[in-house]
Amino acid sequence: MPTYVYETIREDGAPGERFEVTQKMSDPVIEKHPVTGAPVRRVLSAPMLNTGAPRATTSAGGGGCATACGCHSSMSKN
């Protein structure tokens, strides 16, 4: 199950305390803090993957190397 990050919403609309909730993708978005009842919003963030050390792979186009992050150098020699 994915872990989602939520934050409380202060009266002035500023972000407040952040917390994580593990829930099914089909579960509804939480609207209130589970303990305090304060209004909350879900925070969009990049997933944290624990895959170990980055691995280099060859790119589909040939010539060059694609890293685990997807960036690669495709400089052509003239």
DRENPA-3360 file (N, C-alpha, C; in nm, 2 decimals, always signed):
BEGIN
1 = MPTYVYET = +0.08/-0.12/+0.00/+0.00/+0.00/+0.00/+0.09/+0.12/+0.00 ~ +0.05/+0.23/-0.07/+0.13/+0.35/-0.08/+0.12/+0.43/+0.05 ~ +0.22/+0.51/+0.08/+0.22/+0.60/+0.19/+0.20/+0.74/+0.13 ~ +0.10/+0.81/+0.18/+0.07/+0.95/+0.14/+0.12/+1.05/+0.25 ~ +0.16/+1.17/+0.20/+0.20/+1.27/+0.29/+0.08/+1.37/+0.30 ~ +0.04/+1.41/+0.42/-0.06/+1.51/+0.44/-0.01/+1.62/+0.52 ~ -0.07/+1.74/+0.52/-0.03/+1.85/+0.60/-0.16/+1.92/+0.65 ~ -0.15/+1.97/+0.78/-0.26/+2.04/+0.83/-0.27/+2.18/+0.76;
9 = IREDGAPG = -0.38/+2.24/+0.76/-0.40/+2.37/+0.70/-0.43/+2.47/+0.81 ~ -0.35/+2.56/+0.83/-0.37/+2.66/+0.93/-0.48/+2.76/+0.89 ~ -0.53/+2.84/+0.99/-0.64/+2.93/+0.96/-0.61/+3.03/+0.85 ~ -0.48/+3.07/+0.84/-0.45/+3.16/+0.73/-0.42/+3.09/+0.60 ~ -0.43/+2.96/+0.59/-0.41/+2.89/+0.47/-0.27/+2.83/+0.46 ~ -0.18/+2.87/+0.55/-0.04/+2.83/+0.54/-0.03/+2.68/+0.58 ~ +0.07/+2.61/+0.53/+0.09/+2.47/+0.56/+0.13/+2.46/+0.71 ~ +0.09/+2.35/+0.77/+0.12/+2.32/+0.91/+0.20/+2.19/+0.92;
17 = ERFEVTQK = +0.16/+2.11/+1.02/+0.23/+1.99/+1.05/+0.21/+1.89/+0.94 ~ +0.32/+1.82/+0.90/+0.31/+1.71/+0.80/+0.31/+1.57/+0.87 ~ +0.24/+1.48/+0.81/+0.24/+1.35/+0.86/+0.21/+1.25/+0.75 ~ +0.24/+1.12/+0.77/+0.22/+1.02/+0.66/+0.11/+0.92/+0.70 ~ +0.04/+0.88/+0.60/-0.07/+0.78/+0.62/-0.05/+0.67/+0.51 ~ -0.05/+0.55/+0.56/-0.05/+0.44/+0.46/-0.20/+0.40/+0.44 ~ -0.24/+0.41/+0.31/-0.37/+0.37/+0.27/-0.38/+0.32/+0.13 ~ -0.49/+0.25/+0.11/-0.51/+0.19/-0.03/-0.53/+0.30/-0.13;
25 = MSDPVIEK = -0.49/+0.28/-0.25/-0.52/+0.38/-0.36/-0.66/+0.41/-0.37 ~ -0.75/+0.31/-0.34/-0.89/+0.33/-0.36/-0.96/+0.40/-0.24 ~ -0.88/+0.42/-0.13/-0.93/+0.49/-0.01/-0.95/+0.64/-0.05 ~ -1.05/+0.70/+0.01/-1.08/+0.84/-0.01/-0.96/+0.93/+0.05 ~ -0.94/+1.05/+0.00/-0.84/+1.14/+0.05/-0.89/+1.18/+0.19 ~ -0.80/+1.19/+0.29/-0.83/+1.23/+0.42/-0.86/+1.38/+0.42 ~ -0.96/+1.42/+0.49/-0.99/+1.56/+0.50/-0.97/+1.62/+0.64 ~ -0.95/+1.54/+0.74/-0.93/+1.59/+0.88/-0.81/+1.50/+0.94;
33 = HPVTGAPV = -0.73/+1.57/+1.02/-0.63/+1.50/+1.10/-0.69/+1.39/+1.18 ~ -0.63/+1.27/+1.18/-0.69/+1.16/+1.25/-0.70/+1.18/+1.40 ~ -0.61/+1.27/+1.46/-0.61/+1.29/+1.61/-0.67/+1.42/+1.65 ~ -0.63/+1.53/+1.58/-0.68/+1.66/+1.62/-0.81/+1.70/+1.55 ~ -0.84/+1.65/+1.44/-0.96/+1.68/+1.36/-0.94/+1.81/+1.28 ~ -0.81/+1.86/+1.28/-0.78/+1.98/+1.20/-0.80/+1.95/+1.05 ~ -0.83/+2.05/+0.97/-0.84/+2.02/+0.82/-0.70/+1.99/+0.76 ~ -0.70/+1.90/+0.67/-0.57/+1.86/+0.61/-0.58/+1.86/+0.45;
41 = RRVLSAPM = -0.47/+1.86/+0.39/-0.46/+1.84/+0.24/-0.35/+1.74/+0.21 ~ -0.37/+1.67/+0.10/-0.26/+1.58/+0.06/-0.15/+1.65/-0.01 ~ -0.03/+1.62/+0.02/+0.09/+1.69/-0.04/+0.14/+1.60/-0.15 ~ +0.16/+1.65/-0.27/+0.21/+1.58/-0.38/+0.37/+1.58/-0.37 ~ +0.42/+1.46/-0.37/+0.57/+1.45/-0.36/+0.62/+1.33/-0.44 ~ +0.74/+1.33/-0.47/+0.80/+1.22/-0.55/+0.81/+1.10/-0.46 ~ +0.79/+0.98/-0.52/+0.79/+0.86/-0.45/+0.93/+0.83/-0.41 ~ +0.95/+0.77/-0.29/+1.08/+0.73/-0.24/+1.09/+0.58/-0.26;
49 = LNTGAPRA = +1.18/+0.54/-0.36/+1.20/+0.40/-0.39/+1.33/+0.35/-0.33 ~ +1.32/+0.24/-0.26/+1.44/+0.18/-0.20/+1.49/+0.07/-0.29 ~ +1.56/+0.10/-0.39/+1.60/+0.00/-0.49/+1.75/-0.03/-0.48 ~ +1.82/+0.03/-0.38/+1.96/+0.01/-0.37/+2.04/+0.11/-0.45 ~ +2.16/+0.07/-0.49/+2.25/+0.16/-0.56/+2.20/+0.18/-0.70 ~ +2.22/+0.30/-0.76/+2.18/+0.33/-0.89/+2.25/+0.24/-0.99 ~ +2.19/+0.19/-1.09/+2.25/+0.11/-1.19/+2.24/+0.18/-1.33 ~ +2.35/+0.16/-1.41/+2.35/+0.22/-1.54/+2.29/+0.11/-1.64;
57 = TTSAGGGG = +2.22/+0.16/-1.73/+2.16/+0.07/-1.83/+2.18/+0.14/-1.97 ~ +2.18/+0.06/-2.07/+2.20/+0.12/-2.21/+2.07/+0.18/-2.25 ~ +2.08/+0.28/-2.33/+1.96/+0.35/-2.38/+1.90/+0.27/-2.50 ~ +1.78/+0.28/-2.53/+1.71/+0.21/-2.64/+1.76/+0.26/-2.77 ~ +1.81/+0.39/-2.78/+1.85/+0.44/-2.91/+2.00/+0.40/-2.94 ~ +2.06/+0.34/-2.85/+2.20/+0.30/-2.87/+2.29/+0.42/-2.86 ~ +2.42/+0.40/-2.84/+2.52/+0.51/-2.83/+2.49/+0.59/-2.71 ~ +2.56/+0.57/-2.60/+2.54/+0.64/-2.48/+2.49/+0.55/-2.37;
65 = CATACGCH = +2.48/+0.61/-2.26/+2.44/+0.53/-2.14/+2.32/+0.60/-2.07 ~ +2.22/+0.53/-2.03/+2.11/+0.59/-1.95/+2.13/+0.55/-1.80 ~ +2.13/+0.64/-1.71/+2.14/+0.61/-1.57/+2.01/+0.57/-1.52 ~ +2.01/+0.53/-1.39/+1.88/+0.49/-1.33/+1.79/+0.61/-1.32 ~ +1.84/+0.73/-1.31/+1.75/+0.84/-1.30/+1.68/+0.88/-1.44 ~ +1.73/+0.82/-1.55/+1.67/+0.84/-1.68/+1.74/+0.95/-1.76 ~ +1.84/+1.02/-1.70/+1.91/+1.12/-1.78/+2.03/+1.05/-1.85 ~ +2.07/+1.10/-1.96/+2.18/+1.04/-2.03/+2.24/+1.15/-2.13;
73 = SSMSKN = +2.36/+1.12/-2.17/+2.43/+1.21/-2.26/+2.41/+1.16/-2.40 ~ +2.36/+1.24/-2.49/+2.34/+1.19/-2.63/+2.41/+1.29/-2.73 ~ +2.54/+1.32/-2.69/+2.62/+1.41/-2.77/+2.66/+1.34/-2.90 ~ +2.65/+1.40/-3.01/+2.70/+1.34/-3.14/+2.83/+1.41/-3.17 ~ +2.92/+1.33/-3.23/+3.05/+1.37/-3.27/+3.04/+1.42/-3.41 ~ +3.09/+1.54/-3.44/+3.09/+1.60/-3.57/+3.23/+1.60/-3.63;
% end
